[in-house]
Amino acid sequence: MKSKLIKVFSALLLAVLICAGCFALYMEFIFDPIDYEYNLPRNPADDPPGGYDYYQIDPSTTLADLANGMNDVFRLLENEPDIEPEPSGTYPWSQEDYLTIAKAHHLYLTSESTENGWKIYGSGLFKIKQCRDDMRGFDWAHIIFYKINTDGSFPVTYMHIRPLEGLIYSASLEYEARKGDVGFQEAKAMTGDVTADEALQIAENAGGKAMRQQLFNNGCDVWVTYNSDQYWHVSYSWNTDDLDFDLDFEVNANDGSYKVSRRIYKCERNICP
């Protein structure tokens, strides 16, 4: 009889422990679902800044000033500027131009050169706001730098460089070390042999230009994005009342090879893609 009671008590105790464990896992899932499901640390893609500082630049002189050794080209604004309506025109800066400004702004924010172990994070872009006949250079860029500290933490600087507005939106954060560096991956396209500018020209010659001439530039913009893989993703997008269409090129940053895909969501024109 005593032995039977011990067995019953042991079974009840095991059931209680199992229920307690299940409840703890449930609470972890409710309050921290990203870590529970993916086992990833917080990173710029999942946990971006809640706000930015705004720095005014003069796009007509910034590159020349930096080339001449001037470092007072960034003026912090006290409040978020009013940028409505969105400016027209273009400043056709290249990938290298944007990186020159981004590295100088990073030094301004952190007092540290990007050469000191900083890498470009695998999530960013260059954009042409309005397709045009001369598709060279980009109207704005989004670039993130990150670094792995000796304690495993990750300082990060975010930048949206928008010369048409004469502004840089930026923020500096530090992510705590949690479960390794998964989620902090370098942008391999940025270290390849093919630049964003060259990827755009590959896409233009492989059908982008012909499609622009067929559908016209009105309502068209282009995004050249990069992730943690070795590809540039060149996306032409038409979004007008009578056309919703994407033409995408995946360009290998190592050898320039590419794949093409297209998606038509709506076309009410006489000439459709």
N, C-alpha and C positions, 0 to 999 in steps of 0.2 A: 504493500500500500504506500509506504513511504517513498519507494523507488518510483512508483507511478506518479505521485505528486511532484517529485523532482523533475520528471520528464515533462509534465504539464507546465510547471513553472518555467522551465528552460525554453519550451516552445513559445510561451507567452512573451518571455523576455526577448527572444529572437525576433518575434513579430513586431514588438515595440521598436527595437533597434532598426529594423528594416523600414518601418513607417517613418521614423525620425530621419533616416537617411534620404528617403524619397522626398520628404518635406523640405529638407535642406537643399536638395537639387532643384526642386520646384521653385523655391525662393530665389536661388541663384539665377535660374532662367528668367524669372520675372524681372529682377532688378538689374541683371547684367547679361541680357540675351546674346550680345555679340560674342563675349568671352565664352559663354556656355556652348553656343552652337559651333563656333568656328575656332575657338582656342587661339585667337589672335590678340596681339596688343593693340591698344589704341594707336591710330596712325592718321596722317593727313586726309586720307580718303574717307575714313569713317567718322572722324572727329575734327572737322575744320574749325578755324577760328570763329568766335562769336561776333567779332567785329574787327575793323581795320583802322589803321591810321591813314591819313591822306596827305600825300606830298605833291606839291606843285613842281613841275619842270617846264622848261622852255624847249620844246622839241626841235625848234629851229637852230638851237645852239648847243644842246646837251652833249651830243657826241663829240663835237669839236672842243668843247670845254673840258671834257674828260680826257681827250687826247692831249690837251695842253697841260694836264696835271691839276686842273681845278677840281676841288672836292666839295664845293659849296653849291652844288647844282640842285639840291633837294630842299624844298622849303615846306616844313610841316604846317599844315592848316589846322586851325583850332576846331573847326566844325566840318561835317561832311558837306562837300560842295553841291550846289544845284547844277546838274548837268543836262537839264531838259531845255530845249529839245536836243537830241543827240547830234553832235557835230557831223558835218559832211566833209568830204575831201579824203585825203590819204597822206600818210607819212610812210612811204614804202621801205621800212626798215627790214633788214635781213635778220636771219637767226643770229648771226654773229653780232650785229648791232644790239639786239635785245640782250644777248648774253653779256656784252660789254657793260650795258646800263645795269643789268641785274646784279652783276658781280660788284660793281661800284656801290650800288644801293645796299647790298648785303654788308659790305665793309662799313658803310655809314651806320647801319643799324646795329651791328654786332662788334665793331672794331676788330673784326677778324677776317682775313682773306679766305676766299673759298678754296685756295690751294692747301689750306690746313685741314685736310681730311673731309671736306664737305663734298657731297655728291648731289646730283640733280635727281629729285624724286620721280618715280615712274607714274606721274599723272600730271599732264600739262598740255598746252596747246599754243598754236599761232593761228591768228584769224585774219581773213580778208572780209571786211564788213559788207562790201558791195562788189560783186564781180565786175571786172572791167576788161578792156581789150588788152592792156599791158599788165599781165598777172605776174608782177614781180614785187617782192617785199610784202610785209604784213602790217595790218593796221593796229593790232595789239597782241599781247602775249600774256600767258599765265605760266609762271615758273616757280617751283618750290625747291629749296635747298634743304638738305638734312645731313646730320652727322651722328655717328655713334660714339658716345663718350665712353671713357674707361669703366664707368659704373653701369653701363648698359642703357643709360637714358639717351633720348633723341632730341636734341635741339633742332628746331625747324624754322625757316623763314619763308613766308608766302609773299608772292608779288603778282599783282595785276598791273602790267605796264600798258598804259593807254595814251599814246601820244596825241591822238585826235582831241582828247579832253585835256591834254597837258597835265596828266595826273599819273601817280603810282599809288595803288592801294597796297599796303603791306602790313604784315603782322609777324611777330616773333613769339614762338611757343616752345615749351619743352615737354616732351612726352616721357612719362616714367617707364623705366624698365619693368616688364611684366613677365612675359613668357617667351623670351627670345626676340629676335629681330624680324620674325615673320610679319609681313605687312609693310616693312620698310625696304622697298626694292628700288634699285637704281634704274633710271631710264636708259636702256641699252641703245635706243635709237640715237641718243645724243652723243654717244661715243663711236658710232658707226662711221663708215666712209661716205655715206650719202647724207647731205644736210636736208633740213626742212625745205629750203629753197629749191634744191635739186629734186626732192620728192614731188614738189608742186609742179615743176616743169615736166617730170616724167608723166604725171597724171594729165597735164595739159596735152602733151603729145600723144598720149594713149587714148584720147577720146574726150577729155574734159573741155578742151578748146572747141572741138567740133560740136559738142552738146551745147555749149554756151552760144555758139553762133546759130544753132538751130532754135534754141528756146529763148535766146536773148539774155542779157545780163540782168535785166530788171527782176528784182525779187530773188536774186541768187546771192548766196554767200558761201564762203569756203572755210572749212576748219581743217587744220593740219594738227592732229592730236598724236600724243605718244603715251605709252604705258610702260610697263616693265619689260616688254618683249623688244625684239629688234626691228619692229615695224613702225613706219610712219603711216598714219591712217588719214588719207586725204579725202575729205567728204564735201562734195558740192551739194548744196541744198536749195531747192526752189520752193518758196512758200508764198503763194499768191492766192487771190480769190479763186482762180481757175486752175491752179496747178500746185500739187504737193508731191515732190519727187526728190529722191536722193540718189546720187551717183557716187559710189565709194571706190577708192583705190587703196589697197594694202601694199605698201612699197617697202621692200626689204632694205633696211639701212646699210646692210653689208655689201650687197651686190646690185641693187637697183631693180631686181626682178619684182613683178607686181601681179596682183589679182584684182579683178574688177567685179563689182556687184551693183545691183540697182534695185530700188524699191519705188513703185508708183502707188501712191495712196489715193490720188485724185487727179484727173486730167479732163478738163472741159474745153480744151482748145481744139482747133482744126488740126494742128500739128502736135502730136504727143510724142514723148520720148520712146 
